[in-house]
Amino acid sequence: MMLEPFLANEHHAAPDGDFLDAVLHGLSLPKKSLPSRFLYDARGSDLFEHITELPEYYPTRTEIGLLKSQASEIGAALPSRAVVVEFGSGSSRKTELLLAALDRPAAYVPIDISAAALYPAARRIAQSFPDVDVYPVLGGFHDLERMRLPLGDSRLVGFFPGSTIGNFSQLAAVEFLLSARRLLGPGAVFLLGVDLQKPLDILLPAYNDADGVTAAFNLNLLARINRDLQGTFDLDAFEHAAIYNERYQRIEMHLRSLAAQSAGVAGRTFCFAAGETIHTENSHKYTPEVFERLARDGGWEVSQVFVDENRLFSVQLLA
Ligand code: AVI
């Protein structure tokens, strides 16, 4: 049954002013950078979906493989009659696998900032699982403090697949885990996808695929500035770059200026030296030990870790 939509912190639904402020600020910094959440407009979300199907991009298929092959172990580790709360639920593709693994799940609460993704996915889940009550929540997960889940004292299971936690700085990841702990309440458990460290010959192509889909995804940020903020970026004068930062143990995506040039945004002009970059995304890769410490700082203990046979990706159960 799909229940009436529940609106939480609507103001987090990325108003246009938010994008303009972030771009003007990020391009004024000594090291230019833009928040990765702006990669996901309608075109960016389509390109990301395409990325998840690329042969080089191992995380999605490995995580789906884990949720399928270890479904009975995962189901056995989670409570019966659970209420599943998914953060940044998007298309809810992996949710069906989790709900199918659970013993008589009671309800599903998808939380997403995009109404266009949230409601169709909520309707699909409600149809596929008629015994599960579905409460879609329109809101961002950056400010979980203000959310109140209308669920009484059910046993909650947080779900955050995809290794999106890797896109947060370690500080932001800890803050997110602490907020999730408060939102989900005592007795809750949290199932998260966490990408693992691995050799660079696997990692680098995953973020720089042969067909150039990741490059298009990254460059779409400049196209979006041109579209939405009267930008004048010459897209042919920038290239996609994905590098591994050893110190911070993360993939970084950048947009590199191929020449000395300038570009306008909403009437302001920004200058670029040849080779200068705009840093657009981090994707941290964890060892189980480092993630365990991070989880502890965020108020959780790792209780079980599910890993594929090639040790590419993990699904971590926190309690
Ligand atoms: C959404 N997130 C987990 C992806 C990642 O792997 O960090 C985003 C992405 N960026 C480039 N390719 C995929």
Boltz pocket constraint, residues with backbone or C-beta under 6 A from the ligand:
constraints:
  - pocket:
      binder: B
      contacts: [[A, 51], [A, 59], [A, 162], [A, 163], [A, 164], [A, 165], [A, 166], [A, 167], [A, 206], [A, 207], [A, 214], [A, 281], [A, 282], [A, 283]]
      max_distance: 6.0
